[in-house]
Amino acid sequence: MQTLYEALAQIVAAYGERPFLCVPPRAGRPYLSQGTEISFAGMLGAVDTLADAWAKAGWGPGHRVALALDNHPAHVMHFLALNQLGVSQVPVNPYYLHHEMAYLLDHSAVNIAISLPWNRAKITDVSDIPVMVWSDDSIPAEFTPPPAPRPAQDGQPGLNTEIALIYTSGTTSRPKGAIIDNDYAFAVGRMYAGHGGALTVRDGVERIFIPLPYFHVNAGINTIAMALLKGVCLIVPDRFHAETWWDDLAASRATAMHYLGIIPPVLMKAPPRPQDRTHGLRYGLGAGLDPAIHRAFEERFNLPMVEVWGMTETGRFLADCHEPRQIDTRAFGRPLPEHLLARVVDDAGREVQRGTPGELVVRAPGPDPRQGFFKGYLKNDQATEEAWRDGWFHTGDVVTQAEDGMLMFVERAKNIIRRSGENISAAEVENALIDCPAVGAVAVIAVPDAMRDEEVFAAIVPAPGHAPGQATAMAVLDFARDRLAHYKLPGWIVFRDSLPVTGTQKVQKHRLYPDGADPCADPAAMDLRHAKATIRKARA
């Protein structure tokens, strides 16, 4: 097999009438409120119809299409139809603000967008590319895209054909577009299918509940690839709904689930119910579950929660899925010689002693260390080569490795905040805040958050004429709300007379607080998480 489309066509022979994609019912949802279920054969029929329409209009390799389809099944239909033709999809984060959307559409050089009705204006307000609206009434047989803007490139789609451009925050203020190909998709799909242990996936049986967005590789690439190899069903709601979580799992007959670190603590706060242990789940897969509640969660819900490590750039992930799992730590598995090699190194790239913190570096086994990884960052060869040094991909994550090979997460070395599954560039937040008239200087760091893994914490030196206090903090938040997506806004602000800097005036973030100190415990730190949530609700 060379493409995901070929995997779909092949799996139909074995599991054609079995369900591939399920959208559980949800009253009040703006699409498919009654829910739907699509078989592998039904998906193939829709994909072939859409691909024929795209092909007749001249679309093929070298073209890119933006998909602003949220978690509607049309996203998967168009993704696989485009994959058949060698066209790349660029999934759109609907929470992007105007300038973020404008950057994505311009930088990716997409040629057209397919959008749900409520997302259309988010694109047309910042770009003049054609936008085709898709709704529940849309029928693949009636889909007629406009002619391609230029001839497609020669050649047939293959393993190394670009299939998606996924934007991920880096240490600079602009997100980087990670180029994903079919080889990447198959590599992660096969690794997921082969992990075994608590993550054993039964062919044609599993029904995996995934409350995550298609614009992330977890739901949008990785699990789709595995499902096409194993013949399993993906249950994809619009988002996480805590109040009906267990009922939704039972109604959809889920046998497994994916999670983000925010989900377990929310579920733990709910009063005990009989559904806590009658859900039918065999495993949970995710990252960011606090070791302080990991064991209690498993015991209450009778469910192994498997912590994994992965990145958009790597696709493949490591998992602590074999007994005895180390659920009281931040363990995330051992290197897998047949799938993903890993080392822990110092700043010079030398492997450190076991138990010593260092940077996690990974590579593929075999002669090509980049096989199955992202192809590179679009229009940024320098960043690509900086990430790949000495034949290893440098993750920026600080970890330790035990004598038995188990890897344990310590912290992120990169200037990144991981909040509810979103990678937030501290530099991007700093660049937005520094333009505020009330801000003289600013340093943004990650702080632990029991609900969301990490939260944005801003240390600010007020500009002359602005007094430190709640009023100035709210003014900063109000200024930033038009420049940052809601999840990137500071959840905490502390005012300082100055920031620690080097002789060349570079901020030393590690000196903001002593080692081991919790910045949120600083009596001067102001908790703005409620105000941040209010902004999110106002935008919804």
N, C-alpha and C positions, 0 to 999 in steps of 0.2 A: 504494500500500500504506500502511495506517495502523498495522499491528501486526506484530510478529515472527511471530505465528501466520499472518497472511496471506502473509508471505514464505515460510513453510514450505509452505503449501498451493499457492502458485504454483510453487515450485521443483520440486515433485513432478511437475508436468507435463513437465518437461524431464529430470529426473534421478531419477525415482521409485525405480528399482531400484538406483541407485548407493548406496554406503555413506555415511551421514552421521556416525555415531558408532561408534567402535571402542574397546573396552576390551581391551588386550593381556592374554594369560594371565599369571598370576603365582601360583606355588605358595605356599600359606600365606596368601594374602590372604583376609580374612574375607568377601569377596563376589566372585562371578564368577571364581573362581580359574582356570577354564578359558578365560576371555575370552569376548567376544561381539562381534558386529558388527550394527548396526541400519541399515537403509536409510532413505532419506528417506520412502518410502511407509510403511515399518513404523513409523517415528516418528510420522507423521501419524495412523496408525490408533490407536496408543496414546494420543496426545494427545487425539484426538477422544473416545475412550472416557472418559478421565479428566475432560475438560472437561464432558462430559455429566453425569457423576456430581456434580461440583462444582456445576453449574448447577441440577440437580434439588434439591440441598440448600440452594439459595438464595444461593450465594456469587456475588459480583460486585464492581463498582467500590466502592471505599471499604473493602474488607477487605484484610487482610495475612496471609500464611501464612509461618511460619518453616520453612525447609528445612534439616534437619540430616542430609543425605544424602551427605556427603563428596563423592567423585568418582564415585559410582554413577550410571549413566545415568538412573535414576529422577529425579535432580535436574533434568535437561533436560526429561524428560517432563512433570513437574509444572510447571516454569517456563513451558513453552509452553502447557500446558493452562490455567494461570491467566492467562497473557497473553491468550488468546482471550477470556476473560471480563472482563478489566479488573481482575483481582486482582493485588496486588503481592506479590512474594516477598521474604523477608528471609533471605539465606543465613547459616548459622551457622558460625562458626569453631569446630571441635571442640576446639581447644586452649585455649579460654577457661576461666578459673577460675570458681568459683561466683559471685563478685561481678560478674565481667565478663558472664557469661551472664545473670545476673539483671538487670543494667542494660540489656543489649540487648533482652531480651524485654519489659521494662517500658517502656523509652523508645520502642520501635518500636510498641507497642500491638498486637502480633500477636494474632490470634484463635485460632490453632491451629498445631500443628507436625506435620510429617511427618518421621519419624526412622528411621534405621537402628537395629537392636536395641541396639547398644553405645553409642549416643548418647542413648537415651531418658532414662536416669537423670540425665544432665547437665541436662536440662530440668525433669523432674519434681521434682528436688531444690530448685529455686529458683522454680518457677512452678506455678500451678494451671491453666494453659491445657490443653485437650485435646491429647493426643499420640497420633498414629496411627503404628504401627510398619510399616515397609516392609522386606521381605527379598527374597532371590532367588526365593523361592516366591510372592511377591505377583503377582497377575494384575490388570491394569488393569480388566478387566470385573467383577472382584469388589470393587473399591474403592468403599466407601460412606462418605463423610465425614459427620459429624454436621451437623445444621442450622446454618446461619449464625446468629451471635449477634444479628444485627439485619438489617433489610432492606438490600439493596444500594442504592447511589445510582443515580439515574436516568441515562440516557444510554448511548451505545455507546462501547466503547474506541476511542481514536484516538491520534494522534501524541503528544499531550500527556498521555496517561494514565500515571500512575505504574506502572512495571513491576517496580521493585526498589528496595530501600533498602539501600545499601551503607555499612557503617560504616568510617570512616577516622580515624586518630588526628590530632589537631590539636595546637595549642600549649597547650591546656588539658588537665586530667587526664582528662576524659571524651571518648571518641570521638564524632565527629559523624556523623549519618546523612545521607548524600548521597542525595537523591531523584533517581532515574533514570527517564526516560520512553522511549517508543518512538522519538521523534525523536532522542534521544541515541544509541540503539542503531543506527539507520540512518545517522546522521552518521559514527560511527566505523567502521561496517562498510563504507560506501562509500569512506571515506578509505583504509582498509587495502587494499581492492580496487583502489584507483586509484594507489597510491604508485608502482608501476612500478620500473624499474631492477632492482636485486638482489631487490626484494620483489615482482616480477611474479607474480601469482596466476593460474594457468591454470584456466579454467572446467571444472568437472567432473573435474579431474585430480588436484589436490594432495591429499596426505594429511599433515596437520600434527600433529606429535607435541607434546603440551602437558603437561608434568609439573607443572602449576600448579593450585592449588585453585579450585573453582568459587565460593568466597566472595570471590574477587578479580574485578575487572571484566575483567582480561585474558582469562581462560578463561571466566568466567561470563556475560559480556555481549558484549564486543568481538568475540571470535573466533567466537562462535556467530552473531552478526549477519552477519559477513562470509561464513561458511559457507553461510548461508541465501540470500545474494545470489549466490554464485558456485558453489554446488553441490559444495563440496569436503568431504572427510572429516576429522573431528577425532579424533585418537587420544589418549585421555585415561587415563593410568595413575593409580594411587592417589597416587603421588608420584615424586620423582626417585630412581632406583636406579642408583648409579654402577657397581656391579659388572657389571651386565647391560645397560648403556646402549646400546652399539652393537649387541648382539645383539637387543635389543628393537626398535630402529629398523629393523633388517634384516627381522626377522620380521613386523613390522607394515607393511612396504613404505612407510615414511615418506619423503616428498619434502621436508619442511621441519620445523623445530622451533622452539619458543619456549624461552627460557632466562632464568634469573636470574644475577646476577653470580657466585654461588657455584658454578655448574655448570662453567664452563670451567676454572678452576684445578684442580678435582677431576679432571676428565678428563685434563688435562695431566700429572698426577702418575702416571697409570697407565702401565705399560710399553707400548712401541709394539707394535701388532698389525696384521695385514693389514686388519682391519675399519676401521682408521683412515681409509682412503681408498676403501673400497668400500661406503659406506653408502647412497648414492643420494640424499643430501640436496642441495637446491638453495640453501637459505639457512637461517640462524638469525636469529631476531628476539628482541631482549631489551634489557636495560639493566644497567649496572654492570660490564661487562667491562673489566678493568684494561688501559689502553693498553700497559703493560709486557709483556703476554703476548698482546695481540690479534693482532699479525702472526704470531707464532710459532704460535698456535692455528690460524689460517687456513692457514698453510703446511703444518702437520702433517696437518690433517684435510681439506684441499682444500675449504674451505667458507667462503663469505662470512658473517661474523657482523655483522649490521646493528644498530647501536646506535640506540635510539629514546628519545624523551622523551615522557612523558605523565603524567596524573594521573587519579585517580578522578573528580575534578570536571570535567575537560575531555573525557574520552573520547577524542577525536581525538588523534593523536600525530604528532610530527615524527620524521623518520628520515634518517640519513645513508646513503641507499641508491643514490645515483647516483655513478658514477665521475667523477673520482678520489675514492674514499672516503678520509677522513682518519683512518685506523685507529690512528695513533700519537698521537692526541689524544683528548680527551673530546668530540669533535664529535657532534652529534645531529641535524643537518639544518638546512634553511633554512625560513623561513616559506613557506606555500603559499597564495597569494592566493585560490584557489578553495575552500580548506578551513579554514585556520587562520592568522590573522594574529598576528604577534609583534613586540614591541619590547623594548628593554633600557632601563630608566629608573632615575633616582636616587630618593632618598627623597621628593622633591617631585613625582614623577611625570613629570619632564622626561627626554626621550630623551638618553642619554649618547653621547659620541663613540665611533665604532667602535674596538674593542680595549679599551675601558674597562669594568671589571666593573660590573654593575648588576643590578637585579631583572628577571627575565623576566616580562612581562605578555602575555597572549594574549586573543583574542576571535574571534568568528565574523565572516566577511565579511558585507557587506550591512547593512541597516538595524537589525537586532536583534543586538547583540553577544553575547547569551546563547543564540542559537539553537543547539541541539544540545549545549549544556552541561548539567550537572546543573541541576535545577530549584531547588535550594536545600538548606540544611541543615534537617532536620526540627526544628521547635520552637526554631529559633535564627535568627530573621530578622536579628539584629544581626551574627552571624558571617557570614551570607550577604552582607550589604551591605558589611561590612568587606573581604571578599574581592573584591567588585566595586566598584572606585573609578574614576571618570572614564571609565566605559564599557569598562574592561579588567579581566580577572581577574588578580589578583596571586598569582603562584604561590609566592612565598617562595624561589625558587631564584635564586642568584647565577650569572650567566653573562656571557660576552663575545660580541660579534658581530664577525666579520671584515668586511673591505671587500666581500667577495663575498656577504655575507649569512649565511655559515655561523655557527651558534650553537654555543658550547662551554660545557660545564658547568664551574663553578668550585666552588661549595659551596651548601649549603642555608642560607638565612637564617633559616628557621623553626626552632623548637626541636624538630627532628625528627631521629631516627636511622633510617636506611634499612638494615635488616639482612635479608639473604636475601629481599628483596622485601617485607618487612613494614615498615610505617611505625610507629615507636615514639615515643610522646610522652615527651620527657625529663621534662616536668612530672609525668606519671603515675608514672614511676619514682621521681622525687624525693619525691612525696607518699607513696609506699609505703615508701621507705627512712627517711624522717624519723620515722616512728612506731617505728622500732627503738630499743630502750633504749640501744644502743651508739652511736647516731648523734646528734651534737649539731647538725651542719649538713651539707648535702650539695649538690653541683652535679653534674649529669649532662650529659655531652657525647658527641658521636659521634667515634670515632676510626677511621682506615682499617683495614680487615681484608682480607687477601689472599684469603680464602675467601668472605667474606660481605658484601663491599662496605664495610660499617661495623659496628662493635661498640659496645656500651654501656660507657662509661667513667665511673666515679663517683669524684669527689673528695670525701672525707669528713673532717669534723672530729670526732674521737671525743668522745663524751659523757664527763663526769667519771667517773673510776673505770674507764674502759676504755682499755687500752693499745693503741696502734697496732701492728698485726702480723697475721700469718696467722690466728691464732685469732679475733681480732675480725672480720677479713674474712669468715671462714667463718660466724661467728655472724650477720653481716649477711645473707649469702647464704641461710642457713638460715631466717632470719626472713622474708625477702622471697619465698621459694619458694611460700608459701601466699597471697601477695597479688598476684603477677605471673605471667603466662604465662612458660614457661621461656625463650622467646626474648627477653623483656624484662629478664631478670635481668642484673646487671652482669657483663661478661666481664673487666673490669679494675677494680681498686680501688686508689686511692692515698690515704693518710692525710696530712692537712695540719694544721698548727697553727691556721690560719685560712683563710678564703676572701676573695678580693679583692671589695670591695663599694663602692658609691657612698655619698655622704653620706646618702642615704635608706635605706641598708642593702640595696640591690638587688645581687645577685651579678653581677659582671662576668666572665662566662665567658671572654670573649676574653683576659682577663688571667691565666687559670690557667697558660698556657704562652705563651712568645714566639711571634710569627708564624713559621710554618715548622717549628716544633718538633714532634716526634712524642711525644705524651704516653706512649705505650707504651715509649719508650726511657728514660723516667725510671727510674733505678735503684730508686726507692721504689715503683714501680707493681707490683702483684701480678697475675699472669695467672691468672684464675679460669675460663678457658674450658673447661678439662677438667672442673672441678667442675660447671660449667653444663651440659655435655653429659651428665654422669652423671645430673643431675636430669631432663633431657629423656628419657633412656632409662628411668628409673624410672617416669615418667608414661606412657610409651608402652604 
